[in-house]
Amino acid sequence: MGIEKFLVDRDGRAVEYPKFIDKTIERIKRIQKDLSRNKKGSKNYEKCKKRLVKLYDKLNNQRKDFLHKLSKYYADNYKVIYVKDLNIRGLVRKGKANTLHRHILDASWGEFIRKLSYKVEGTGRAVVKVSPHTTSKRCARCGAIVDIKLSDRVFRCPVCGWTADRDYNASLNILKAGSGRPAVPVEREPLLQTLSYKDVVLGQNLSMKQEAPCVSKG
């Protein structure tokens, strides 16, 4: 479907965008095609239009539930959360030429940050926005800047040999930029295990952490 990871945190957890949302989007696309084949104002056209409205409502509710539960997990379990300060409006405008999946993902990231910030308000915890500048291209181990393409999902440093999932590498750089302390890279497989958001939300063996830098899939 093209969208796998919604975020990756410093602990190496990659949270996938829910598959049930993908399924709803696919149904929307099919009905949009049916709508375009019918004459405007006809019974079939109106029937397709009603089905489309109902599916968009369903999609919106599914997305809100996903973002609420995931933001609640991070707000409840981490004291300081560092996140990329992305230009969401710019991403969404750019996404007009891309798939609906990408457009929804970009819009959801901004809403996730807003929900996260609201949930930590008045709790003594904090959400800290960090400039995304060079976070994806900088080696978290030695600091070298590497020319990495958006299609490259694995970060490989030609200077020190550090190899990691690109978003995990970026999350370490976000932690360093936000906290002012160097993050110690943990040796991991180049590709992270992707978890469903329910795996993270319902995880009982996750203890309170100091920081949880989160990175959207670029």
C-alpha positions, 0 to 999 in steps of 0.5 A: 500500500506504500505506507508502513510506518507512522513513526519510529521511536528511540527505543527502536519501535516502528509503529505501522499505520493501521491496515484497516485504514488502508482497507477503507481508503481502497473502498473509497477509491473504488466507489469514487470510480463508480461515482465517475461512471454514473450520470450526475443526479441519477439514482446510482450516482446519489447511491454512490455519493451516500456510500462515499460520505459514509465511508469518509465518516468511517475513515475519519473515525478510524483515524481519530481513534488510532491517533487518540490511542497512540498519543495517549500511550506516549503521553502516559509513558514518557516524560519528554517526547521529542518530535520533528517540527515538520511543515505539515501544510507544505507536506499536504500541498506537496502530497496532492500529486501523490496517493491518498494514503500519503495525503492522509498520513501527512495530515495525521502526523500534525493531528498526532502532535496536537493530541500529544501536546494536549495530553501532556499539558499540565502533567509536568511532561513535555513535547519538544519540537526539533528542527528536522534539518539534517536529522535524516542525513546525519550519522547518529554515531559519528556525525557525518552527513550522508547523501541519502535518498528518500527511497533509501530505507536503510542508513549506511554511513561510509565513514564509520560503517554505522548501518540502521533503519533510516528512521531509527537513525533520525530518531537518535539525531532528534534526541540529540538535537532536542536534549543537547545530549548525544544519543548512544546508538544501539546496534540493531538490524538494518530493518526494524520490526514493525508493530501494530499500534495495538502492540504498542498501546497494549504493551505491559512490559514497557516501563516509564522512559525519560525521552521518546523521540518520534519520527514519521516515515519521511 
